[in-house]
């Protein structure tokens, strides 16, 4: 709602009076992510602050901190559940740029840094394994799955994040995603989020197979499931009843598979 953006008046029982609760626009830099998903009424709440650099709440005007800047993003390819920005609001933005997809070097850098999670603690998976003399009765990890499911899942995720991904594999994933964007039967290809999802699935597949590094087979195992639903086919392909899964399979056959060295099992 507009009040969630600019602020509102709330009644304080302790002080027995109404107090101003300022919204998130009272900041030096305001980022409106996917602004076209907000309703027109909520979008109109930004008109005053973007032009006058002030907010009016219940008849009282408040200045926003300086410097003040609004940065907004919108997804031009998906219009379901979105609202077009009015001309009055578009005119308040100094400039509009199209980021597009990252370059290959930047995409590889994103994949290299995908495993470095700032707020995730390193978990020792051995701490969640039942010992040899531990029974499988009530309360043990093997029988009390709901109580220990989160711990087991965090432990398995920690193992997958430690799986090594060679730059050759990273470039292979990027080439697969790039090929979906230039295929003649695809109107809108996979984004960088699809590449990251394919990387994570490949890591899980490698760990499940007892390896601490990813092979091209791990990527191929999940390429259809990860990328197919992210493609928007052309009208001609849809009329020909071509499936997204078939397009991804064909693309995966066109992209050369890199050759890797010898295998090394997880310790």
N, C-alpha and C positions, 0 to 999 in steps of 0.2 A: 504494500500500500504506500501512497505518497508519504504518510507519516513515518514509515519505516526508513525512508530515505532522508528527509529533511528534518524530522523531529516532531515532537508533539508536547502537549501539556499533560502532566500526570499529577494526581492528587497525592500529597504526602500526609498520611495520617499522623505522623510524628510531629510535623510542623503545622498541620491543619491548614494547609494552603496548597495551591497549585504551583508546581515547579516545572521549569523547562527541561525537557530531555532532548538534547541535541542529537541529530541523526549522524550517520557516517559521512555526510557531505562536509561536515566541519573538520576538514583536514587539508593539508597542503596539496596532496596528490590523491585524487579520487579515481579509482579504476572501476568502471562499470562493465563487467564481463558479460558478453552476449546481451547487450542492452536492448536488442530488438525482441527479447523474450519477455520484457516488462510490458505491462498494459499501457495503453496511451495515457491514462490518468497518471500512472507512476512516472512515465517519461516526461509529462508536462511539469512534474515537480522539479525537474532540473532546469527548466527554462530560465527562471529568475536567477538562480545562483550562477549559471553559466554566462549570463549577460551582465548582471549587476554585481556579482560576487557578494551577494547577501541573501539571507533567508528570512522570510516573514512567517512567524509562528504566532497564531492567535492575535494578529494585529500588531505585533512588535517585531521590529526588524533587527537582525543580528548579522554582523559582518563575519565572513569566514576568514580563517587564518591566511596570511600571505607568506610566500607566494601560493597561488591557487591554480590548480590545473586539473582538468578532467580528461581522462583517456578512456575510450570506450572501444569495445570489440563487438563485431557481429559476424555471424556465419552467413555468407550470401548463398550457399548451396542448399540449405534446408530451410524451408519457409513454413513447415508445419508447426503450429504453436507459436509463431512469431508475429510481430506487428511492425509494419513499416514505420520508419522514423519520419515524422512530419518535416516539411521543408523548414519551418521555423527553428526546429532543433538542429537539423543538418547545417543550417546557416551559422549556428553558434560554434561549430567546430572549425578551428583554423584550417585544418587540412585533413584529408582522408587518403590513406595509403593502403595498398594491398600487399600483405606480407607474402602470400603464396606459400609454397612448400620450401623447406630448407634445402640449401645446396648439399651436394653429396658429402663434402667435408664436414659440414655442420651436422648432417644427419648421422654420420659415423661418430662424431663427438658426443651426440646425444645418446647413442647406443652404448658407447664406452662408459658414460657416467650414469647409466640407468640403474646400476646396482648400488650406487652410493646413496643410501637413504639417510638423510640427516638425523631423523628422529626415531630410528629403529635400533633397538639395542641388539647386540650380538648374543645369540642364545646358544647354549651348549645343548645339543640334542640328546647327549647321553643322559642328561638329567631327567629326561622324560621316558627313558626306557625302563621297563620293570626288570628288577634284578632276578638272578637265577632262583633264589630262594623265596621269591615273592609269589604268592598264590594268585590265582585268577578269580578269586571270589569277589564278593561285593566290596567296592572301594578301590579295587586295583585298576590301573589304567586300561587293562584289556577288557574289563567288563563295564566300568563306569565311564562310558564314552562321552556322554554329555558333559560331565564335570571336567574332563581333561581334553575335550576336543580343541578348545582354543589354544592350549599349550602345545598340543601336538601339531596343530596347523602352523603356529608361529615357528616351531622348531623346523618343520619341513620347508617353510618359506625361507628360513635362514640358510638351510642347506642349498636350496636352489639359487639363492643370491650369491653364493660363493662359487658357483660354477663358472669357469673361465669361458669367455667368448672371444675368439681370435678376430682380428680386424678383417680377415678374409671372410669369416662368417657374417660379420656386420655389413660388409659391402655386399655380400650375397643377398641379405635381407633387404637392403636399400634398393638393390637392382630389381628385386621382385616387386616391391611396392612402386617403384618408379614405372615399371612396365605396365602396371594397372592403370596408370594415368594417361598413357599414350596409346592404349589399345583402341582399335577402330570400333569395337563393340561396347566400349565403356564410355559413358557420359561423364561420370565423376569417379575417380579412382580412390584408392585408400590413402589415408592421411598418415602423418607421422605417428599418431596414436596406434595405428594398425601395425606399424613396424615395431614399436615398443611391445605391443601385445604378442607379436610373433616371436620376439626375442625372449620374452618371459616364458612362453610355452616351450620353446626349444630348450631352455635351461631346465625346466621341470622334466622334460623327456630325457635329457642327458642324465640328470640325477636319478631318475627312476631306473635307468639302464646301468647304474653303477659307475658312471663316469663323472669326472670333475671338469669336463670340457665339452663343448657343443660340436657336433658333427653336422654336415649338411642334411643327413637323414633325419635328424631331430627337427630341423626346420621344415622339411618336406612332409613330415608326419602331421603337422598342424597347419600347413599353409592354407588349405581349403577352408577349414573351420574358422580360421582367424580372419581371413581376408574376404571371403565370399560375400558375407552380409554387409560389408562396407562398400561394395560397388553399386553404382547406379548405372544400369545398362541403357543403351540408346533405344529410341523407339523402334528402330528397325530390328534390333536384337530381341526386344521384348515381343514384337509381333511374330518373329520367327520362333518363339518359344524356346529361346536359348537361356539356359540356367546360369546363374552366377557361379555356381560350383564348376560348371564345365569351362567357363572362361578362365577361372583361376587355374584349373588343371592345365589348360592349354598354355597359359602364360608361364607356368612353372616348368613346362617342357621346353619352352623357348629360351629361358634364361640358363646360361651355362652353369653347371654345378661345379663348385671349386673342389680341388683335390686336397686332402688333408694328410698329415703324417700318421705315425703309428698310434695305437690306442694305449690309454693308461687308465687303469681302474681307480675308483675312489678308494682311499685308504680305509 
